[in-house]
Amino acid sequence: MIEEITSSINQIKELTLSNMETVAFIGAGVFGKQALQIARVQGKYEPIGFYDDFCSDSEFEGLPIFGKIDQVEKDFNNGKFSHLFIAIGYSHLKFKQDLFQRFSGIPFATIVHPSVIIENTAVIDDGVLIYAGCYLGPNCHMKRGSVINLMSYLAHDTTVGECTFISGGINVGGKVNFGERCFVGIGTTLVDDIEVCDDVFLGAGTLVVKKITESGTYVGSPARQLREND
């Protein structure tokens, strides 16, 4: 009897896996590891492997490294995976955005931890990653490739621009609009009705009380520009 039950459970598991979409990751690093962990908890995709131009190992986190990024499109066309996730961290946001454009013909996985609270009017684009304990308020919009790290909160009508990275413990007021390729340091707070232009780096614990119209690095309470972008 026990053997029959075990056999039935195994059959159910095999059927579930066979019906899951598969995902391959670009980036065998810390961010790739975290994305993989959340994908496994989410249970929507079956992770199958990585692509990385700089890793010489044959596997990462128990999964194979298939090769370099140039191999991605060929492998997708040969049916190796159904979805792609670009696990490039905040130090290379322009490169990450370029990869989204390069592989726009491949479906991107959206990875969301099950503990996240998302209001039903919020919109999440493809290629987004949301860590545990986050909240997305009414009419929020996370654009392609954006990230929200642990325990961060977006109030109503807030937009996170393409390939923008929101760190952990962030409090964002209503009607805040982030541009593209921004980085928001841990513990930062933005009050309501703030515009942040493209390519802004907000240091940890920054308090933003007025719009930012010039790209560069900002720190302090209230935020002040530390330096312009090169």
Buried (B, 14 or more C-beta within 10 A) or exposed (E): EEEEEEEEEEEEEEEEEEEBEBBBBBBBBEBBBBBBBBBEBBEBBBBBBBBBEEBEEEEBBEBEBBBEBEEBBEBBEEEBBBBBBBBBBBEBBEEBBBBBEEBEEBBBBBBBBEEBEBEEEBEBBBBBBBBBBBBBBEBBBBBBBBBBBBBBBBBBBBBBBBBBBBBBBBBBBBBBBBBBBBBBBBBBBBBBEBBBBBBBBBBEBBBBEEEBEEBBBBBBEEBEBEEEEE
